[in-house]
C-alpha cells in the first residue's frame, strides 16, 4: 500500500546544477541573505617565506640506456642516496 506523500515542492535547479528553491536545510531554516554581512577572509595563499627553499640545483633531462639507469638506481639504493646524487658524483669524476 502506497503512503500518501505531503505536498512537497519539486526541487528546481539552475543551469550550473545548484538548487534554487531551498527554504530549509535538514529542517532548519536558511538565513536571510539580505541580512547577512559578508567580509573578506584571507586564509592560506602565498605568504612571505612559504614553500620549499631553493637548493641551487637545476633540473636536467638525460636520455640514458636502460642498463645504465638500472646500474645507477641499484647503486643509489645500495648506498641510501638519491639517483640525482649518484649521477652527480659519477659525472663529477669525469
N, C-alpha and C positions, 0 to 999 in steps of 0.2 A: 504494500500500500504506500503510495507516494505521500510525503509530507507536504503540507502547504507551505510555500515559501512566502516570506514577508515581501511587501512591495519594496524591493531593493532597486536602487537606481543603478542603471548599467554604467560600467566604467567607460570613460571617454579618454582617448589618448591623442596627443598632438603628433605632428609629423616626426619628431625626434624619438617618440616612444614613451614620453612621460605622461602619467595620468594627470588630467587637468581638472577633474571634478571631485577631488578628495575633500571631505569635510572633517574626517577624523582619522586617527591612526591607532589601531588596536583599541578602539573605544574611547580614546582621549581626543578631545577637540584640538584642531590645529590652531596655532596662534594667528592673530590678525596681522598680516604682513605690513599693513599701513601703520601699525602702532609700534613696530619693531625698529630699533635704531641700529643700523649696521655700521661697523667700524672696520678699518683695515687692520688685519692681524698679520704680522710678519713672522712666520715660522719657517725655519730651515733656510734654504737658499745659500748663496755664496757668502762666505764670511772671510775676513782677513785671516790669513794663515791656515785656512782649511785645506784639506786634501793632502795627497802624497807629496812629500818633499822631493825636489829634483835630485836625481842621483848623479847627473852629469854624463850619463851614458846615452848613446843614440841607438835607435833600432836599425838593424840591417837585415836584409833578406838575402840568404845564401841558398843556392841550389847545390846540394851535395848528394853523393851516391848513397843509396840505402845502406850499403855496407859500412861506409864511413859514419853515417848517422848512428847506426847500431853500436859501433865501437865507442863513439863519443858518449852516447847515453849510458852504456854499460860502465864506462869509466866514471861518469858523473854519479851514478847510483852507488858504485863501489866506494867512492871517496866522499859520499854525502855532500856533493856540490851540485850546483845548477849546471844545466847544459851550457849556458852562456859563460859561466866561469871556466869550465873545462875548455871550451872552444877558444876563449880569450887567452888562456895560458898556452895552449898549443900554438896559436898564431904569434904570440909574443916570442916564442922560442925560435921562430924562423928568422 
